[in-house]
Amino acid sequence: MSQSIQARLAELGVELPDAPAPAANYVPFVRVGDLVHISGQVPFVDGKLTPGKLGENMSVEEGAEVAKICAIHLLAQVKKACDGDLDRLVRVVKLVGFVNSTADFGDQPKVINGASDFMVEALGEAGRHARSAVSAASLPFGVPVEIEGIFQIK
């Protein structure tokens, strides 16, 4: 990527928030060699969690927007893991998305596309990744989406 990641995010109108603190007894990320494993990120907007359940009270489009918010929080954690230098990010390796959805809802991949599409838009080829998108009967705090990720850094 020729321009800095921070510049690309600014061009997209995205300002990374401070990396959210853990909500329980775990750490937000673990570095192992050149990989950073980021704990599940949930959708905080203006300090408040976004609630919802796909197939019940949230559309696929709304879910995809929430997934994008989770992706932004993932990048905030990567930035923190890289001591503030987001340009140390080499690539997104894998995302795992959990979708709080009804038993008959089957569009989990479309919801998690909100995160995947954002990573590619923000990072280009370095944003392409392996992925899982799975249903969950419920998620912590009633959030509609939680996404964890593995990132390669230098």
Secondary structure, DSSP 8 states (H G I E B T S, - for coil): --S-HHHHHHHTT---------SSSS-SEEEETTEEEEEEE--EETTEE----BTTTB-HHHHHHHHHHHHHHHHHHHHHHTTT-GGGEEEEEEEEEEEEB-TT---HHHHHHHHHHHHHHHHGGGG--EEEEEEES--GGG-SEEEEEEEEE-
